Amino acid sequence: MAIEVKIRKNEPVERALRRLKKKLDREGVIKDVRANRYFEKPSQTKRRQKKVAAFNNMIRCKYDN
């Protein structure tokens, strides 16, 4: 999986770098790298996912009414 950003004609490098960062963020690459930086026990992974699901459910219930 190679993510590419081609620099357009007369485009500053900073803008191309910004597009690259946005693309990486959308693909979830940075999130995956940070998650795999340290080993996480399976029980910790399940606990974290359960916590995220509970939070999302709370938010969803709040705005469904």
PDB file of N, H, CA, C and O in Angstrom:
ATOM      1  N   MET A   1       0.855  -1.177   0.000  1.00  0.00           N
ATOM      2  CA  MET A   1       0.000   0.000   0.000  1.00  0.00           C
ATOM      3  C   MET A   1       0.898   1.237   0.000  1.00  0.00           C
ATOM      4  O   MET A   1       1.484   1.581   1.027  1.00  0.00           O
ATOM      5  N   ALA A   2       1.003   1.881  -1.111  1.00  0.00           N
ATOM      6  H   ALA A   2       0.527   1.602  -1.945  1.00  0.00           H
ATOM      7  CA  ALA A   2       1.807   3.088  -1.226  1.00  0.00           C
ATOM      8  C   ALA A   2       0.878   4.272  -1.448  1.00  0.00           C
ATOM      9  O   ALA A   2       0.057   4.276  -2.365  1.00  0.00           O
ATOM     10  N   ILE A   3       1.024   5.264  -0.601  1.00  0.00           N
ATOM     11  H   ILE A   3       1.691   5.260   0.144  1.00  0.00           H
ATOM     12  CA  ILE A   3       0.214   6.468  -0.739  1.00  0.00           C
ATOM     13  C   ILE A   3       1.075   7.523  -1.418  1.00  0.00           C
ATOM     14  O   ILE A   3       2.171   7.845  -0.960  1.00  0.00           O
ATOM     15  N   GLU A   4       0.562   8.045  -2.503  1.00  0.00           N
ATOM     16  H   GLU A   4      -0.329   7.784  -2.875  1.00  0.00           H
ATOM     17  CA  GLU A   4       1.305   9.030  -3.281  1.00  0.00           C
ATOM     18  C   GLU A   4       0.547  10.339  -3.373  1.00  0.00           C
ATOM     19  O   GLU A   4      -0.683  10.372  -3.418  1.00  0.00           O
ATOM     20  N   VAL A   5       1.315  11.411  -3.401  1.00  0.00           N
ATOM     21  H   VAL A   5       2.313  11.383  -3.365  1.00  0.00           H
ATOM     22  CA  VAL A   5       0.764  12.730  -3.674  1.00  0.00           C
ATOM     23  C   VAL A   5       1.703  13.378  -4.679  1.00  0.00           C
ATOM     24  O   VAL A   5       2.879  13.607  -4.397  1.00  0.00           O
ATOM     25  N   LYS A   6       1.170  13.663  -5.837  1.00  0.00           N
ATOM     26  H   LYS A   6       0.214  13.476  -6.065  1.00  0.00           H
ATOM     27  CA  LYS A   6       1.993  14.289  -6.869  1.00  0.00           C
ATOM     28  C   LYS A   6       1.903  15.795  -6.741  1.00  0.00           C
ATOM     29  O   LYS A   6       0.821  16.362  -6.582  1.00  0.00           O
ATOM     30  N   ILE A   7       3.054  16.427  -6.812  1.00  0.00           N
ATOM     31  H   ILE A   7       3.933  15.966  -6.941  1.00  0.00           H
ATOM     32  CA  ILE A   7       3.103  17.879  -6.709  1.00  0.00           C
ATOM     33  C   ILE A   7       2.648  18.467  -8.041  1.00  0.00           C
ATOM     34  O   ILE A   7       3.179  18.146  -9.104  1.00  0.00           O
ATOM     35  N   ARG A   8       1.659  19.331  -7.946  1.00  0.00           N
ATOM     36  H   ARG A   8       1.227  19.592  -7.082  1.00  0.00           H
ATOM     37  CA  ARG A   8       1.120  19.968  -9.145  1.00  0.00           C
ATOM     38  C   ARG A   8       2.042  21.100  -9.588  1.00  0.00           C
ATOM     39  O   ARG A   8       2.933  21.531  -8.856  1.00  0.00           O
ATOM     40  N   LYS A   9       1.803  21.553 -10.783  1.00  0.00           N
ATOM     41  H   LYS A   9       1.079  21.203 -11.378  1.00  0.00           H
ATOM     42  CA  LYS A   9       2.628  22.624 -11.331  1.00  0.00           C
ATOM     43  C   LYS A   9       2.449  23.890 -10.485  1.00  0.00           C
ATOM     44  O   LYS A   9       1.324  24.295 -10.193  1.00  0.00           O
ATOM     45  N   ASN A  10       3.553  24.499 -10.103  1.00  0.00           N
ATOM     46  H   ASN A  10       4.467  24.169 -10.340  1.00  0.00           H
ATOM     47  CA  ASN A  10       3.594  25.728  -9.297  1.00  0.00           C
ATOM     48  C   ASN A  10       2.932  25.575  -7.922  1.00  0.00           C
ATOM     49  O   ASN A  10       2.453  26.555  -7.351  1.00  0.00           O
ATOM     50  N   GLU A  11       2.906  24.352  -7.392  1.00  0.00           N
ATOM     51  H   GLU A  11       3.295  23.556  -7.855  1.00  0.00           H
ATOM     52  CA  GLU A  11       2.313  24.130  -6.067  1.00  0.00           C
ATOM     53  C   GLU A  11       3.421  24.132  -5.023  1.00  0.00           C
ATOM     54  O   GLU A  11       4.450  23.483  -5.212  1.00  0.00           O
ATOM     55  N   PRO A  12       3.221  24.857  -3.919  1.00  0.00           N
ATOM     56  CA  PRO A  12       4.225  24.835  -2.867  1.00  0.00           C
ATOM     57  C   PRO A  12       4.312  23.442  -2.230  1.00  0.00           C
ATOM     58  O   PRO A  12       3.326  22.708  -2.166  1.00  0.00           O
ATOM     59  N   VAL A  13       5.495  23.108  -1.771  1.00  0.00           N
ATOM     60  H   VAL A  13       6.295  23.705  -1.822  1.00  0.00           H
ATOM     61  CA  VAL A  13       5.706  21.803  -1.153  1.00  0.00           C
ATOM     62  C   VAL A  13       4.862  21.659   0.111  1.00  0.00           C
ATOM     63  O   VAL A  13       4.383  20.569   0.421  1.00  0.00           O
ATOM     64  N   GLU A  14       4.682  22.753   0.836  1.00  0.00           N
ATOM     65  H   GLU A  14       5.071  23.639   0.584  1.00  0.00           H
ATOM     66  CA  GLU A  14       3.905  22.716   2.075  1.00  0.00           C
ATOM     67  C   GLU A  14       2.466  22.274   1.812  1.00  0.00           C
ATOM     68  O   GLU A  14       1.887  21.525   2.599  1.00  0.00           O
ATOM     69  N   ARG A  15       1.896  22.742   0.703  1.00  0.00           N
ATOM     70  H   ARG A  15       2.367  23.351   0.065  1.00  0.00           H
ATOM     71  CA  ARG A  15       0.521  22.374   0.370  1.00  0.00           C
ATOM     72  C   ARG A  15       0.443  20.892   0.004  1.00  0.00           C
ATOM     73  O   ARG A  15      -0.506  20.204   0.382  1.00  0.00           O
ATOM     74  N   ALA A  16       1.434  20.407  -0.726  1.00  0.00           N
ATOM     75  H   ALA A  16       2.205  20.965  -1.033  1.00  0.00           H
ATOM     76  CA  ALA A  16       1.466  18.985  -1.091  1.00  0.00           C
ATOM     77  C   ALA A  16       1.639  18.127   0.161  1.00  0.00           C
ATOM     78  O   ALA A  16       1.042  17.056   0.271  1.00  0.00           O
ATOM     79  N   LEU A  17       2.449  18.595   1.093  1.00  0.00           N
ATOM     80  H   LEU A  17       2.933  19.465   1.003  1.00  0.00           H
ATOM     81  CA  LEU A  17       2.646  17.881   2.353  1.00  0.00           C
ATOM     82  C   LEU A  17       1.349  17.837   3.148  1.00  0.00           C
ATOM     83  O   LEU A  17       1.034  16.830   3.782  1.00  0.00           O
ATOM     84  N   ARG A  18       0.608  18.923   3.111  1.00  0.00           N
ATOM     85  H   ARG A  18       0.864  19.741   2.596  1.00  0.00           H
ATOM     86  CA  ARG A  18      -0.674  18.975   3.809  1.00  0.00           C
ATOM     87  C   ARG A  18      -1.658  17.974   3.197  1.00  0.00           C
ATOM     88  O   ARG A  18      -2.386  17.289   3.915  1.00  0.00           O
ATOM     89  N   ARG A  19      -1.672  17.898   1.852  1.00  0.00           N
ATOM     90  H   ARG A  19      -1.080  18.454   1.268  1.00  0.00           H
ATOM     91  CA  ARG A  19      -2.536  16.924   1.187  1.00  0.00           C
ATOM     92  C   ARG A  19      -2.144  15.498   1.561  1.00  0.00           C
ATOM     93  O   ARG A  19      -3.003  14.639   1.758  1.00  0.00           O
ATOM     94  N   LEU A  20      -0.836  15.256   1.655  1.00  0.00           N
ATOM     95  H   LEU A  20      -0.138  15.954   1.495  1.00  0.00           H
ATOM     96  CA  LEU A  20      -0.359  13.931   2.056  1.00  0.00           C
ATOM     97  C   LEU A  20      -0.817  13.584   3.466  1.00  0.00           C
ATOM     98  O   LEU A  20      -1.267  12.465   3.716  1.00  0.00           O
ATOM     99  N   LYS A  21      -0.707  14.522   4.375  1.00  0.00           N
ATOM    100  H   LYS A  21      -0.342  15.430   4.172  1.00  0.00           H
ATOM    101  CA  LYS A  21      -1.128  14.281   5.758  1.00  0.00           C
ATOM    102  C   LYS A  21      -2.623  13.993   5.838  1.00  0.00           C
ATOM    103  O   LYS A  21      -3.050  13.109   6.580  1.00  0.00           O
ATOM    104  N   LYS A  22      -3.413  14.739   5.074  1.00  0.00           N
ATOM    105  H   LYS A  22      -3.066  15.457   4.472  1.00  0.00           H
ATOM    106  CA  LYS A  22      -4.861  14.502   5.067  1.00  0.00           C
ATOM    107  C   LYS A  22      -5.181  13.121   4.515  1.00  0.00           C
ATOM    108  O   LYS A  22      -6.059  12.426   5.026  1.00  0.00           O
ATOM    109  N   LYS A  23      -4.463  12.729   3.467  1.00  0.00           N
ATOM    110  H   LYS A  23      -3.750  13.293   3.051  1.00  0.00           H
ATOM    111  CA  LYS A  23      -4.682  11.417   2.868  1.00  0.00           C
ATOM    112  C   LYS A  23      -4.318  10.308   3.864  1.00  0.00           C
ATOM    113  O   LYS A  23      -5.048   9.326   3.998  1.00  0.00           O
ATOM    114  N   LEU A  24      -3.197  10.469   4.552  1.00  0.00           N
ATOM    115  H   LEU A  24      -2.604  11.267   4.443  1.00  0.00           H
ATOM    116  CA  LEU A  24      -2.783   9.502   5.566  1.00  0.00           C
ATOM    117  C   LEU A  24      -3.812   9.411   6.688  1.00  0.00           C
ATOM    118  O   LEU A  24      -4.104   8.324   7.185  1.00  0.00           O
ATOM    119  N   ASP A  25      -4.355  10.550   7.079  1.00  0.00           N
ATOM    120  H   ASP A  25      -4.118  11.433   6.675  1.00  0.00           H
ATOM    121  CA  ASP A  25      -5.349  10.573   8.144  1.00  0.00           C
ATOM    122  C   ASP A  25      -6.631   9.865   7.706  1.00  0.00           C
ATOM    123  O   ASP A  25      -7.214   9.104   8.479  1.00  0.00           O
ATOM    124  N   ARG A  26      -7.069  10.110   6.477  1.00  0.00           N
ATOM    125  H   ARG A  26      -6.595  10.728   5.849  1.00  0.00           H
ATOM    126  CA  ARG A  26      -8.279   9.471   5.971  1.00  0.00           C
ATOM    127  C   ARG A  26      -8.122   7.959   5.858  1.00  0.00           C
ATOM    128  O   ARG A  26      -9.063   7.210   6.120  1.00  0.00           O
ATOM    129  N   GLU A  27      -6.935   7.516   5.470  1.00  0.00           N
ATOM    130  H   GLU A  27      -6.170   8.124   5.257  1.00  0.00           H
ATOM    131  CA  GLU A  27      -6.670   6.084   5.327  1.00  0.00           C
ATOM    132  C   GLU A  27      -6.483   5.402   6.687  1.00  0.00           C
ATOM    133  O   GLU A  27      -6.593   4.180   6.788  1.00  0.00           O
ATOM    134  N   GLY A  28      -6.205   6.180   7.719  1.00  0.00           N
ATOM    135  H   GLY A  28      -6.116   7.172   7.637  1.00  0.00           H
ATOM    136  CA  GLY A  28      -6.008   5.613   9.054  1.00  0.00           C
ATOM    137  C   GLY A  28      -4.602   5.078   9.284  1.00  0.00           C
ATOM    138  O   GLY A  28      -4.382   4.301  10.213  1.00  0.00           O
ATOM    139  N   VAL A  29      -3.660   5.480   8.461  1.00  0.00           N
ATOM    140  H   VAL A  29      -3.840   6.111   7.706  1.00  0.00           H
ATOM    141  CA  VAL A  29      -2.288   4.977   8.558  1.00  0.00           C
ATOM    142  C   VAL A  29      -1.635   5.426   9.855  1.00  0.00           C
ATOM    143  O   VAL A  29      -1.015   4.621  10.551  1.00  0.00           O
ATOM    144  N   ILE A  30      -1.770   6.694  10.180  1.00  0.00           N
ATOM    145  H   ILE A  30      -2.273   7.347   9.615  1.00  0.00           H
ATOM    146  CA  ILE A  30      -1.135   7.232  11.384  1.00  0.00           C
ATOM    147  C   ILE A  30      -1.723   6.582  12.624  1.00  0.00           C
ATOM    148  O   ILE A  30      -1.003   6.272  13.573  1.00  0.00           O
ATOM    149  N   LYS A  31      -3.035   6.377  12.610  1.00  0.00           N
ATOM    150  H   LYS A  31      -3.619   6.629  11.839  1.00  0.00           H
ATOM    151  CA  LYS A  31      -3.711   5.733  13.737  1.00  0.00           C
ATOM    152  C   LYS A  31      -3.185   4.311  13.945  1.00  0.00           C
ATOM    153  O   LYS A  31      -2.939   3.892  15.077  1.00  0.00           O
ATOM    154  N   ASP A  32      -3.013   3.573  12.843  1.00  0.00           N
ATOM    155  H   ASP A  32      -3.213   3.914  11.924  1.00  0.00           H
ATOM    156  CA  ASP A  32      -2.500   2.207  12.922  1.00  0.00           C
ATOM    157  C   ASP A  32      -1.070   2.170  13.449  1.00  0.00           C
ATOM    158  O   ASP A  32      -0.727   1.318  14.268  1.00  0.00           O
ATOM    159  N   VAL A  33      -0.247   3.088  12.983  1.00  0.00           N
ATOM    160  H   VAL A  33      -0.526   3.781  12.318  1.00  0.00           H
ATOM    161  CA  VAL A  33       1.150   3.121  13.427  1.00  0.00           C
ATOM    162  C   VAL A  33       1.216   3.405  14.916  1.00  0.00           C
ATOM    163  O   VAL A  33       1.985   2.767  15.636  1.00  0.00           O
ATOM    164  N   ARG A  34       0.423   4.351  15.382  1.00  0.00           N
ATOM    165  H   ARG A  34      -0.202   4.868  14.797  1.00  0.00           H
ATOM    166  CA  ARG A  34       0.416   4.660  16.813  1.00  0.00           C
ATOM    167  C   ARG A  34      -0.118   3.494  17.634  1.00  0.00           C
ATOM    168  O   ARG A  34       0.369   3.230  18.733  1.00  0.00           O
ATOM    169  N   ALA A  35      -1.118   2.796  17.103  1.00  0.00           N
ATOM    170  H   ALA A  35      -1.514   3.011  16.210  1.00  0.00           H
ATOM    171  CA  ALA A  35      -1.693   1.658  17.821  1.00  0.00           C
ATOM    172  C   ALA A  35      -0.695   0.510  17.920  1.00  0.00           C
ATOM    173  O   ALA A  35      -0.674  -0.211  18.918  1.00  0.00           O
ATOM    174  N   ASN A  36       0.126   0.338  16.896  1.00  0.00           N
ATOM    175  H   ASN A  36       0.108   0.924  16.086  1.00  0.00           H
ATOM    176  CA  ASN A  36       1.084  -0.766  16.884  1.00  0.00           C
ATOM    177  C   ASN A  36       2.439  -0.402  17.478  1.00  0.00           C
ATOM    178  O   ASN A  36       3.368  -1.209  17.440  1.00  0.00           O
ATOM    179  N   ARG A  37       2.559   0.786  18.017  1.00  0.00           N
ATOM    180  H   ARG A  37       1.805   1.441  18.048  1.00  0.00           H
ATOM    181  CA  ARG A  37       3.828   1.206  18.609  1.00  0.00           C
ATOM    182  C   ARG A  37       4.176   0.337  19.809  1.00  0.00           C
ATOM    183  O   ARG A  37       5.335  -0.034  19.994  1.00  0.00           O
ATOM    184  N   TYR A  38       3.183   0.014  20.619  1.00  0.00           N
ATOM    185  H   TYR A  38       2.242   0.315  20.469  1.00  0.00           H
ATOM    186  CA  TYR A  38       3.380  -0.827  21.795  1.00  0.00           C
ATOM    187  C   TYR A  38       2.417  -2.006  21.716  1.00  0.00           C
ATOM    188  O   TYR A  38       1.336  -1.912  21.136  1.00  0.00           O
ATOM    189  N   PHE A  39       2.840  -3.120  22.316  1.00  0.00           N
ATOM    190  H   PHE A  39       3.719  -3.196  22.787  1.00  0.00           H
ATOM    191  CA  PHE A  39       1.978  -4.292  22.332  1.00  0.00           C
ATOM    192  C   PHE A  39       0.805  -4.044  23.265  1.00  0.00           C
ATOM    193  O   PHE A  39       0.969  -3.530  24.371  1.00  0.00           O
ATOM    194  N   GLU A  40      -0.359  -4.412  22.808  1.00  0.00           N
ATOM    195  H   GLU A  40      -0.492  -4.829  21.909  1.00  0.00           H
ATOM    196  CA  GLU A  40      -1.559  -4.271  23.622  1.00  0.00           C
ATOM    197  C   GLU A  40      -2.165  -5.659  23.789  1.00  0.00           C
ATOM    198  O   GLU A  40      -2.427  -6.352  22.807  1.00  0.00           O
ATOM    199  N   LYS A  41      -2.382  -6.053  25.019  1.00  0.00           N
ATOM    200  H   LYS A  41      -2.170  -5.489  25.818  1.00  0.00           H
ATOM    201  CA  LYS A  41      -2.952  -7.365  25.278  1.00  0.00           C
ATOM    202  C   LYS A  41      -4.352  -7.435  24.677  1.00  0.00           C
ATOM    203  O   LYS A  41      -5.043  -6.421  24.587  1.00  0.00           O
ATOM    204  N   PRO A  42      -4.769  -8.632  24.267  1.00  0.00           N
ATOM    205  CA  PRO A  42      -6.105  -8.777  23.670  1.00  0.00           C
ATOM    206  C   PRO A  42      -7.214  -8.279  24.593  1.00  0.00           C
ATOM    207  O   PRO A  42      -8.198  -7.707  24.124  1.00  0.00           O
ATOM    208  N   SER A  43      -7.064  -8.492  25.904  1.00  0.00           N
ATOM    209  H   SER A  43      -6.265  -8.957  26.286  1.00  0.00           H
ATOM    210  CA  SER A  43      -8.097  -8.017  26.835  1.00  0.00           C
ATOM    211  C   SER A  43      -8.161  -6.488  26.844  1.00  0.00           C
ATOM    212  O   SER A  43      -9.240  -5.911  26.972  1.00  0.00           O
ATOM    213  N   GLN A  44      -7.009  -5.836  26.708  1.00  0.00           N
ATOM    214  H   GLN A  44      -6.131  -6.304  26.604  1.00  0.00           H
ATOM    215  CA  GLN A  44      -6.987  -4.368  26.655  1.00  0.00           C
ATOM    216  C   GLN A  44      -7.631  -3.868  25.362  1.00  0.00           C
ATOM    217  O   GLN A  44      -8.333  -2.857  25.358  1.00  0.00           O
ATOM    218  N   THR A  45      -7.383  -4.586  24.270  1.00  0.00           N
ATOM    219  H   THR A  45      -6.812  -5.408  24.273  1.00  0.00           H
ATOM    220  CA  THR A  45      -7.987  -4.207  22.992  1.00  0.00           C
ATOM    221  C   THR A  45      -9.502  -4.293  23.075  1.00  0.00           C
ATOM    222  O   THR A  45     -10.206  -3.378  22.649  1.00  0.00           O
ATOM    223  N   LYS A  46     -10.009  -5.406  23.631  1.00  0.00           N
ATOM    224  H   LYS A  46      -9.437  -6.150  23.977  1.00  0.00           H
ATOM    225  CA  LYS A  46     -11.454  -5.576  23.774  1.00  0.00           C
ATOM    226  C   LYS A  46     -12.041  -4.504  24.675  1.00  0.00           C
ATOM    227  O   LYS A  46     -13.103  -3.958  24.377  1.00  0.00           O
ATOM    228  N   ARG A  47     -11.356  -4.194  25.784  1.00  0.00           N
ATOM    229  H   ARG A  47     -10.493  -4.638  26.026  1.00  0.00           H
ATOM    230  CA  ARG A  47     -11.839  -3.179  26.711  1.00  0.00           C
ATOM    231  C   ARG A  47     -11.922  -1.817  26.034  1.00  0.00           C
ATOM    232  O   ARG A  47     -12.893  -1.081  26.208  1.00  0.00           O
ATOM    233  N   ARG A  48     -10.877  -1.489  25.251  1.00  0.00           N
ATOM    234  H   ARG A  48     -10.088  -2.087  25.109  1.00  0.00           H
ATOM    235  CA  ARG A  48     -10.852  -0.196  24.559  1.00  0.00           C
ATOM    236  C   ARG A  48     -11.970  -0.117  23.520  1.00  0.00           C
ATOM    237  O   ARG A  48     -12.657   0.899  23.418  1.00  0.00           O
ATOM    238  N   GLN A  49     -12.148  -1.189  22.754  1.00  0.00           N
ATOM    239  H   GLN A  49     -11.590  -2.015  22.837  1.00  0.00           H
ATOM    240  CA  GLN A  49     -13.200  -1.200  21.736  1.00  0.00           C
ATOM    241  C   GLN A  49     -14.585  -1.121  22.363  1.00  0.00           C
ATOM    242  O   GLN A  49     -15.481  -0.474  21.821  1.00  0.00           O
ATOM    243  N   LYS A  50     -14.759  -1.774  23.494  1.00  0.00           N
ATOM    244  H   LYS A  50     -14.032  -2.300  23.935  1.00  0.00           H
ATOM    245  CA  LYS A  50     -16.043  -1.736  24.198  1.00  0.00           C
ATOM    246  C   LYS A  50     -16.328  -0.317  24.703  1.00  0.00           C
ATOM    247  O   LYS A  50     -17.463   0.157  24.656  1.00  0.00           O
ATOM    248  N   LYS A  51     -15.278   0.346  25.185  1.00  0.00           N
ATOM    249  H   LYS A  51     -14.356  -0.039  25.223  1.00  0.00           H
ATOM    250  CA  LYS A  51     -15.416   1.714  25.677  1.00  0.00           C
ATOM    251  C   LYS A  51     -15.795   2.667  24.539  1.00  0.00           C
ATOM    252  O   LYS A  51     -16.652   3.534  24.712  1.00  0.00           O
ATOM    253  N   VAL A  52     -15.162   2.505  23.390  1.00  0.00           N
ATOM    254  H   VAL A  52     -14.466   1.801  23.249  1.00  0.00           H
ATOM    255  CA  VAL A  52     -15.461   3.343  22.218  1.00  0.00           C
ATOM    256  C   VAL A  52     -16.893   3.096  21.752  1.00  0.00           C
ATOM    257  O   VAL A  52     -17.611   4.040  21.421  1.00  0.00           O
ATOM    258  N   ALA A  53     -17.311   1.830  21.724  1.00  0.00           N
ATOM    259  H   ALA A  53     -16.728   1.063  21.993  1.00  0.00           H
ATOM    260  CA  ALA A  53     -18.663   1.495  21.294  1.00  0.00           C
ATOM    261  C   ALA A  53     -19.702   2.090  22.242  1.00  0.00           C
ATOM    262  O   ALA A  53     -20.735   2.593  21.798  1.00  0.00           O
ATOM    263  N   ALA A  54     -19.430   2.032  23.547  1.00  0.00           N
ATOM    264  H   ALA A  54     -18.592   1.623  23.907  1.00  0.00           H
ATOM    265  CA  ALA A  54     -20.357   2.596  24.527  1.00  0.00           C
ATOM    266  C   ALA A  54     -20.475   4.108  24.338  1.00  0.00           C
ATOM    267  O   ALA A  54     -21.569   4.667  24.422  1.00  0.00           O
ATOM    268  N   PHE A  55     -19.358   4.757  24.086  1.00  0.00           N
ATOM    269  H   PHE A  55     -18.470   4.303  24.018  1.00  0.00           H
ATOM    270  CA  PHE A  55     -19.360   6.203  23.873  1.00  0.00           C
ATOM    271  C   PHE A  55     -20.157   6.554  22.620  1.00  0.00           C
ATOM    272  O   PHE A  55     -20.989   7.460  22.639  1.00  0.00           O
ATOM    273  N   ASN A  56     -19.895   5.826  21.526  1.00  0.00           N
ATOM    274  H   ASN A  56     -19.219   5.089  21.511  1.00  0.00           H
ATOM    275  CA  ASN A  56     -20.621   6.090  20.279  1.00  0.00           C
ATOM    276  C   ASN A  56     -22.111   5.838  20.453  1.00  0.00           C
ATOM    277  O   ASN A  56     -22.929   6.581  19.910  1.00  0.00           O
ATOM    278  N   ASN A  57     -22.470   4.815  21.192  1.00  0.00           N
ATOM    279  H   ASN A  57     -21.806   4.212  21.632  1.00  0.00           H
ATOM    280  CA  ASN A  57     -23.874   4.508  21.454  1.00  0.00           C
ATOM    281  C   ASN A  57     -24.529   5.630  22.262  1.00  0.00           C
ATOM    282  O   ASN A  57     -25.669   6.010  21.992  1.00  0.00           O
ATOM    283  N   MET A  58     -23.810   6.155  23.247  1.00  0.00           N
ATOM    284  H   MET A  58     -22.884   5.846  23.466  1.00  0.00           H
ATOM    285  CA  MET A  58     -24.327   7.251  24.067  1.00  0.00           C
ATOM    286  C   MET A  58     -24.586   8.483  23.190  1.00  0.00           C
ATOM    287  O   MET A  58     -25.629   9.127  23.303  1.00  0.00           O
ATOM    288  N   ILE A  59     -23.631   8.797  22.324  1.00  0.00           N
ATOM    289  H   ILE A  59     -22.784   8.273  22.233  1.00  0.00           H
ATOM    290  CA  ILE A  59     -23.772   9.947  21.429  1.00  0.00           C
ATOM    291  C   ILE A  59     -24.960   9.729  20.485  1.00  0.00           C
ATOM    292  O   ILE A  59     -25.766  10.634  20.271  1.00  0.00           O
ATOM    293  N   ARG A  60     -25.058   8.517  19.923  1.00  0.00           N
ATOM    294  H   ARG A  60     -24.403   7.782  20.097  1.00  0.00           H
ATOM    295  CA  ARG A  60     -26.134   8.205  18.983  1.00  0.00           C
ATOM    296  C   ARG A  60     -27.498   8.330  19.670  1.00  0.00           C
ATOM    297  O   ARG A  60     -28.435   8.883  19.094  1.00  0.00           O
ATOM    298  N   CYS A  61     -27.609   7.820  20.893  1.00  0.00           N
ATOM    299  H   CYS A  61     -26.848   7.371  21.361  1.00  0.00           H
ATOM    300  CA  CYS A  61     -28.887   7.878  21.623  1.00  0.00           C
ATOM    301  C   CYS A  61     -29.259   9.323  21.964  1.00  0.00           C
ATOM    302  O   CYS A  61     -30.435   9.689  21.972  1.00  0.00           O
ATOM    303  N   LYS A  62     -28.256  10.121  22.240  1.00  0.00           N
ATOM    304  H   LYS A  62     -27.301   9.824  22.233  1.00  0.00           H
ATOM    305  CA  LYS A  62     -28.491  11.511  22.612  1.00  0.00           C
ATOM    306  C   LYS A  62     -29.117  12.279  21.452  1.00  0.00           C
ATOM    307  O   LYS A  62     -30.004  13.106  21.663  1.00  0.00           O
ATOM    308  N   TYR A  63     -28.654  12.007  20.212  1.00  0.00           N
ATOM    309  H   TYR A  63     -27.933  11.335  20.041  1.00  0.00           H
ATOM    310  CA  TYR A  63     -29.125  12.761  19.060  1.00  0.00           C
ATOM    311  C   TYR A  63     -30.271  12.089  18.337  1.00  0.00           C
ATOM    312  O   TYR A  63     -30.838  12.687  17.422  1.00  0.00           O
ATOM    313  N   ASP A  64     -30.638  10.867  18.707  1.00  0.00           N
ATOM    314  H   ASP A  64     -30.177  10.382  19.450  1.00  0.00           H
ATOM    315  CA  ASP A  64     -31.769  10.203  18.072  1.00  0.00           C
ATOM    316  C   ASP A  64     -33.107  10.750  18.575  1.00  0.00           C
ATOM    317  O   ASP A  64     -34.099  10.731  17.847  1.00  0.00           O
ATOM    318  N   ASN A  65     -33.135  11.222  19.777  1.00  0.00           N
ATOM    319  H   ASN A  65     -32.329  11.237  20.369  1.00  0.00           H
ATOM    320  CA  ASN A  65     -34.401  11.705  20.367  1.00  0.00           C
ATOM    321  C   ASN A  65     -34.851  12.956  19.748  1.00  0.00           C
ATOM    322  O   ASN A  65     -35.892  13.492  20.126  1.00  0.00           O
TER     323      ASN A  65
END
